[in-house]
Each structure stands twice: as structure tokens, then as C-alpha cells.
Amino acid sequence: MSDYEIEVIEPAEARPLRRALLHPESTLEAVDHPGDTHPAARHVGAFKDGLLIGIATIHPQPMPGATRTGAWRVRDVAVEHGHRGRGVGALLLERLLEHAAEHEGVVAWATVRIAAFGFFERYGFTRSGAPIDDPHEGPQYLMHAGVRPLHRSWRL
Ligand SMILES: CC(C)(COP(=O)(O)OP(=O)(O)OC[C@H]1O[C@@H](n2cnc3c(N)ncnc32)[C@H](O)[C@@H]1OP(=O)(O)O)[C@@H](O)C(=O)NCCC(=O)NCCS
């Protein structure tokens, strides 16, 4: 049994960790994404002893270069340094993909920092095309995975 609780959170609750772990150069308000307020968006948080230590978001958004409907974008999966390597990121990602599956999601995609490439690959995401050079966040990969097969096969 995990020591971590995964719960639905509001986008504003994710801001401090988004900023600290992913966008330290930004203001708190600037870490919001337009998709955060999509009616079907889901924001989840990982809590340890009542403290938020991990965050992740998913919302519907067409995948660049693809015409398939049912595309969901995974954003800002991040876990506090002291809690990494304990399965928290996996729990968060699993919860996001469950949400997409429940809403007839077909594919999940993300622009992934090179340092996190192996994490997404571990869960069946594959790369599409050349690295994207993001002026703020450096090189990133566009990665995607089918939603339903992952949902069925994931049990930690
Ligand atoms: C990427 C991140 C969310 C992973 O969270 P985590 O809680 O440490 O991941 P988990 O412990 O759930 O790891 C699950 C599995 O993925 C693997 N994994 C985790 N991070 C990895 C990485 N960066 N590269 C390769 N494999 C990784 C783990 O080894 C584990 O594999 P196992 O089950 O075979 O042992 C975390 O490292 C993080 O917050 N990074 C900084 C923020 C970031 O870059 N987020 C991604 C934005 S695109």
C-alpha cells in the first residue's frame, strides 16, 4: 500500500509546485495553461501526510500533426525531489490516463523534456519526429501513447 494519496485538485493548487519544479523563471500566474480551465480537464495531486508533493494535469487538445479525435494532452507531471523514485509520478500518470479513458480518450500526448523522456517511455509513450526546440524549456520530444491499452495494463 502506497503512503501517497492521489486526489483531484484545483489548477490554482498546482501553481506553486508547477513553478518551483518546472517553471522557476515564471510568475505564479504565468504557469497557468489555457487548457487548465477546459471543462473536462483533470488536475491531480499527490499528498504525503497532507502535504502536496506531486502534481499532474490532462486536458483535451488535438495532437500536433495528427488528425485523430480523442487526443488528450498531459502537462506538468512533477514530483518534489525528496519523493521521486517511489512510484508517485506513475500513480499521477495512471490517474490522468484513467480520466482520459473514462472520457473516451484515444491518445495521450505530451511535449517531454529530455530528462523525463525515460519516464514516459517506461509507460508506453513513443516519440514522434525530431526534438522541438522550446525557447524557454529547451529541447523537448513530442510523445504519445494509446489511452485504453495503457489503462488496462497498468497495475502498480
Ligand atoms: C519525471 C518525474 C515526474 C518522475 O516522477 P517519479 O515519482 O520519480 O517517478 P516514479 O517513481 O513513479 O517512476 C516510475 C518508473 O519510471 C522510471 N523513471 C522515473 N523517472 C525517470 C526518468 N527521468 N528517466 C527514466 N526513467 C524514469 C522509474 O525508474 C520507475 O521505473 P520502474 O518502475 O521500472 O522502477 C519526476 O522525476 C519529476 O518530477 N521530474 C521533474 C519534472 C519533470 O521534468 N517533469 C516532466 C515534464 S515533461
The ligand as an SDF file (V2000), in Angstrom:
LIG
                    3D

 48 50  0  0  0  0  0  0  0  0999 V2000
    9.5820   12.6660  -14.2150 C   0  0  0  0  0  0  0  0  0  0  0  0
    9.0560   12.5860  -12.7780 C   0  0  0  0  0  0  0  0  0  0  0  0
    7.6550   13.1730  -12.7210 C   0  0  0  0  0  0  0  0  0  0  0  0
    9.0210   11.0980  -12.3620 C   0  0  0  0  0  0  0  0  0  0  0  0
    8.4010   11.0040  -11.0850 O   0  0  0  0  0  0  0  0  0  0  0  0
    8.8040    9.8470  -10.0550 P   0  0  0  0  0  0  0  0  0  0  0  0
    7.8180    9.8800   -8.9500 O   0  0  0  0  0  0  0  0  0  0  0  0
   10.2290    9.9610   -9.6820 O   0  0  0  0  0  0  0  0  0  0  0  0
    8.6200    8.5610  -10.9530 O   0  0  0  0  0  0  0  0  0  0  0  0
    8.2840    7.0940  -10.4310 P   0  0  0  0  0  0  0  0  0  0  0  0
    8.9840    6.8390   -9.1510 O   0  0  0  0  0  0  0  0  0  0  0  0
    6.8140    6.9070  -10.4410 O   0  0  0  0  0  0  0  0  0  0  0  0
    8.9360    6.2110  -11.5720 O   0  0  0  0  0  0  0  0  0  0  0  0
    8.2010    5.2380  -12.2240 C   0  0  0  0  0  0  0  0  0  0  0  0
    9.1470    4.4980  -13.1620 C   0  0  0  0  0  0  0  0  0  0  0  0
    9.6910    5.4090  -14.1110 O   0  0  0  0  0  0  0  0  0  0  0  0
   11.1160    5.4060  -14.0200 C   0  0  0  0  0  0  0  0  0  0  0  0
   11.5930    6.7740  -14.1360 N   0  0  0  0  0  0  0  0  0  0  0  0
   11.2330    7.8140  -13.3880 C   0  0  0  0  0  0  0  0  0  0  0  0
   11.8500    8.9420  -13.8230 N   0  0  0  0  0  0  0  0  0  0  0  0
   12.6220    8.5530  -14.8660 C   0  0  0  0  0  0  0  0  0  0  0  0
   13.4870    9.2530  -15.7560 C   0  0  0  0  0  0  0  0  0  0  0  0
   13.6570   10.5760  -15.6600 N   0  0  0  0  0  0  0  0  0  0  0  0
   14.0930    8.5520  -16.7280 N   0  0  0  0  0  0  0  0  0  0  0  0
   13.9040    7.2120  -16.8630 C   0  0  0  0  0  0  0  0  0  0  0  0
   13.0690    6.5040  -16.0450 N   0  0  0  0  0  0  0  0  0  0  0  0
   12.4390    7.1710  -15.0740 C   0  0  0  0  0  0  0  0  0  0  0  0
   11.4100    4.8510  -12.6440 C   0  0  0  0  0  0  0  0  0  0  0  0
   12.6750    4.2520  -12.6030 O   0  0  0  0  0  0  0  0  0  0  0  0
   10.3060    3.8530  -12.4660 C   0  0  0  0  0  0  0  0  0  0  0  0
   10.6010    2.6860  -13.1840 O   0  0  0  0  0  0  0  0  0  0  0  0
   10.4550    1.2290  -12.5010 P   0  0  0  0  0  0  0  0  0  0  0  0
    9.0070    1.0950  -12.1330 O   0  0  0  0  0  0  0  0  0  0  0  0
   10.8760    0.3130  -13.5910 O   0  0  0  0  0  0  0  0  0  0  0  0
   11.3370    1.2490  -11.3280 O   0  0  0  0  0  0  0  0  0  0  0  0
    9.9890   13.3100  -11.7890 C   0  0  0  0  0  0  0  0  0  0  0  0
   11.2950   12.8640  -11.9800 O   0  0  0  0  0  0  0  0  0  0  0  0
    9.9820   14.8240  -11.9040 C   0  0  0  0  0  0  0  0  0  0  0  0
    9.1940   15.4920  -11.2470 O   0  0  0  0  0  0  0  0  0  0  0  0
   10.8770   15.3920  -12.7310 N   0  0  0  0  0  0  0  0  0  0  0  0
   10.9860   16.8530  -12.8650 C   0  0  0  0  0  0  0  0  0  0  0  0
    9.7930   17.4340  -13.5610 C   0  0  0  0  0  0  0  0  0  0  0  0
    9.7160   16.9910  -14.9930 C   0  0  0  0  0  0  0  0  0  0  0  0
   10.6730   17.0750  -15.7460 O   0  0  0  0  0  0  0  0  0  0  0  0
    8.5020   16.5250  -15.3640 N   0  0  0  0  0  0  0  0  0  0  0  0
    8.2140   16.0950  -16.7160 C   0  0  0  0  0  0  0  0  0  0  0  0
    7.8380   17.2580  -17.5450 C   0  0  0  0  0  0  0  0  0  0  0  0
    7.8120   16.8050  -19.2650 S   0  0  0  0  0  0  0  0  0  0  0  0
  1  2  1  0
  2  3  1  0
  2  4  1  0
  2 36  1  0
  4  5  1  0
  5  6  1  0
  6  7  2  0
  6  8  1  0
  6  9  1  0
  9 10  1  0
 10 11  2  0
 10 12  1  0
 10 13  1  0
 13 14  1  0
 14 15  1  0
 15 16  1  0
 15 30  1  0
 16 17  1  0
 17 18  1  0
 17 28  1  0
 18 19  1  0
 18 27  1  0
 19 20  2  0
 20 21  1  0
 21 22  1  0
 21 27  2  0
 22 23  1  0
 22 24  2  0
 24 25  1  0
 25 26  2  0
 26 27  1  0
 28 29  1  0
 28 30  1  0
 30 31  1  0
 31 32  1  0
 32 33  2  0
 32 34  1  0
 32 35  1  0
 36 37  1  0
 36 38  1  0
 38 39  2  0
 38 40  1  0
 40 41  1  0
 41 42  1  0
 42 43  1  0
 43 44  2  0
 43 45  1  0
 45 46  1  0
 46 47  1  0
 47 48  1  0
M  END
$$$$
